[in-house]
Amino acid sequence: MRDKPADWDTYSLKQIEEFYLKPYEEEREIINQSYLSLITDENGNLDALKILEIIMDLQDRVEDLETECVRKDYF
């Protein structure tokens, strides 16, 4: 799980300090909100195609890992 907001590299030192002073639940909410654009359209609505693309990419990665692990077991 990600532990910093998507735009972390734009945070000033003061913003970083303020972020780490927040309760864990508030940090998680800020982080999650920052990644919403990965699955929403320009109006903030869930975009089924973006979600499907992420799911398919994750499936490919899992299959690649499974293949790699099986290969290593045989060598």
Backbone bond lengths (Angstrom), bond angles and torsions (degrees), N, CA, C in turn:
res aa  C-N    CA-C-N  psi(-1)  N-CA   C-N-CA  omega(-1)  CA-C   N-CA-C  phi
1 M - - - 1.441 - - 1.524 109.16 -
2 R 1.274 114.89 142.15 1.463 120.36 -179.68 1.523 110.08 -69.07
3 D 1.343 116.08 144.98 1.465 119.14 -178.08 1.523 112.89 -118.00
4 K 1.349 115.97 6.00 1.461 120.66 178.00 1.521 108.59 -140.18
5 P 1.338 117.43 150.43 1.470 120.28 177.19 1.532 112.09 -62.03
6 A 1.317 116.06 157.35 1.465 121.70 -178.11 1.515 112.16 -59.79
7 D 1.318 117.20 -32.05 1.467 121.00 -177.96 1.528 112.31 -98.80
8 W 1.315 117.30 26.41 1.461 123.71 -175.58 1.524 112.53 -53.34
9 D 1.319 116.96 -38.12 1.462 119.66 -176.72 1.531 113.45 -68.75
10 T 1.328 117.17 -8.06 1.467 120.47 176.36 1.525 111.93 -98.76
11 Y 1.329 117.81 -5.32 1.466 121.54 -178.57 1.531 110.95 -70.02
12 S 1.303 115.42 138.85 1.468 120.24 173.47 1.532 108.03 -80.61
13 L 1.316 117.13 168.64 1.468 120.64 177.71 1.531 110.91 -58.89
14 K 1.324 116.28 -39.13 1.464 120.58 179.17 1.534 110.49 -64.02
15 Q 1.335 116.88 -43.10 1.464 120.37 178.48 1.530 111.11 -64.42
16 I 1.315 116.67 -38.25 1.467 120.82 178.62 1.532 109.74 -63.46
17 E 1.311 116.07 -46.85 1.466 120.45 178.23 1.531 110.81 -59.39
18 E 1.334 116.83 -44.92 1.457 121.10 -179.86 1.528 110.92 -63.71
19 F 1.320 116.13 -38.81 1.459 120.39 179.54 1.531 110.62 -60.53
20 Y 1.330 116.72 -47.54 1.462 120.75 -177.26 1.530 113.05 -71.41
21 L 1.321 118.08 -14.29 1.462 120.88 176.96 1.536 112.23 -85.03
22 K 1.321 116.62 -11.96 1.467 120.91 -178.08 1.531 110.23 -75.61
23 P 1.340 116.42 153.54 1.470 119.37 174.21 1.536 109.93 -62.91
24 Y 1.311 116.24 154.56 1.465 122.01 -177.17 1.525 112.21 -52.70
25 E 1.320 117.81 -44.76 1.464 121.72 -177.55 1.524 111.14 -61.45
26 E 1.326 117.00 -38.95 1.455 120.97 178.95 1.532 110.77 -69.95
27 E 1.322 117.15 -38.66 1.467 120.72 175.61 1.526 109.99 -59.46
28 R 1.346 116.28 -46.95 1.467 120.76 -179.28 1.522 110.96 -59.96
29 E 1.335 116.92 -41.21 1.459 120.50 -179.63 1.535 110.61 -64.08
30 I 1.320 116.73 -43.23 1.471 120.95 178.52 1.526 110.02 -61.68
31 I 1.319 116.36 -45.29 1.466 121.24 179.64 1.524 110.27 -61.71
32 N 1.317 117.02 -49.42 1.465 120.45 -178.81 1.520 111.53 -61.68
33 Q 1.323 117.57 -43.21 1.469 121.13 178.65 1.527 111.08 -60.32
34 S 1.327 116.66 -36.45 1.455 119.94 -176.80 1.531 112.55 -68.64
35 Y 1.329 117.23 -21.38 1.459 121.03 -179.56 1.523 113.13 -100.49
36 L 1.325 118.07 1.13 1.460 120.69 -178.94 1.524 113.04 -58.95
37 S 1.313 117.63 -30.18 1.459 120.04 -178.37 1.533 112.03 -61.88
38 L 1.325 116.96 -18.32 1.465 120.31 177.47 1.522 111.91 -66.71
39 I 1.346 117.12 -25.17 1.460 120.36 -175.10 1.529 113.88 -125.88
40 T 1.331 117.68 7.66 1.464 120.08 179.90 1.521 110.49 -121.55
41 D 1.344 114.73 157.68 1.461 119.59 176.57 1.522 109.90 -87.60
42 E 1.315 116.66 -174.22 1.462 120.69 -176.71 1.524 113.71 -64.49
43 N 1.359 117.07 -17.24 1.462 121.12 178.04 1.528 113.14 -95.52
44 G 1.332 116.63 1.96 1.455 120.73 179.81 1.518 114.08 86.03
45 N 1.329 117.44 6.76 1.462 121.62 178.16 1.520 110.21 -87.52
46 L 1.328 115.94 147.40 1.456 119.10 177.16 1.517 109.99 -58.79
47 D 1.315 116.16 135.08 1.452 122.85 -179.31 1.523 107.96 -108.73
48 A 1.326 115.70 106.15 1.463 121.02 -176.03 1.520 112.27 -57.74
49 L 1.326 117.74 -37.82 1.468 120.10 -179.22 1.519 111.93 -67.77
50 K 1.331 117.67 -38.33 1.473 120.47 176.70 1.526 110.04 -64.31
51 I 1.321 116.13 -42.55 1.465 120.45 179.82 1.527 110.05 -64.29
52 L 1.328 116.29 -44.83 1.457 120.63 179.28 1.523 111.15 -61.70
53 E 1.333 117.02 -40.48 1.459 120.66 178.33 1.526 111.34 -61.30
54 I 1.326 117.13 -41.81 1.465 121.01 178.43 1.525 110.63 -64.52
55 I 1.323 116.22 -44.00 1.470 120.51 179.65 1.526 110.31 -61.34
56 M 1.325 117.07 -45.56 1.463 120.44 -179.27 1.524 111.25 -64.61
57 D 1.326 117.18 -39.35 1.463 120.88 176.88 1.531 110.44 -62.62
58 L 1.317 116.68 -43.47 1.468 120.14 178.54 1.526 111.43 -63.77
59 Q 1.327 116.94 -39.62 1.468 120.05 177.43 1.526 110.54 -61.52
60 D 1.339 116.26 -43.31 1.469 120.06 177.94 1.516 111.06 -60.67
61 R 1.326 116.57 -42.73 1.461 120.17 -179.25 1.528 111.38 -65.21
62 V 1.326 117.14 -40.42 1.459 120.78 178.55 1.529 109.55 -64.30
63 E 1.320 117.08 -44.13 1.465 120.24 178.42 1.529 110.77 -61.24
64 D 1.338 116.75 -42.20 1.470 120.00 177.57 1.525 111.14 -61.38
65 L 1.325 116.93 -42.20 1.466 120.59 178.49 1.518 111.17 -65.01
66 E 1.323 116.71 -42.27 1.464 120.09 179.20 1.520 110.54 -62.24
67 T 1.322 116.93 -42.77 1.462 121.72 179.01 1.524 110.12 -63.12
68 E 1.317 116.56 -45.25 1.462 121.16 -179.87 1.527 111.13 -63.14
69 C 1.314 116.82 -41.66 1.466 120.17 -179.80 1.522 110.79 -66.09
70 V 1.314 118.11 -40.01 1.458 121.60 179.00 1.511 109.15 -64.61
71 R 1.332 117.93 -42.82 1.463 121.59 178.64 1.510 111.49 -59.63
72 K 1.311 117.35 -43.28 1.464 121.18 -178.50 1.531 111.21 -67.88
73 D 1.332 117.11 -31.31 1.455 120.27 178.34 1.527 111.71 -65.96
74 Y 1.317 117.37 -28.81 1.462 120.97 -177.58 1.520 113.21 -86.36
75 F 1.305 117.73 -13.28 1.468 120.07 -177.53 1.484 112.52 -103.35
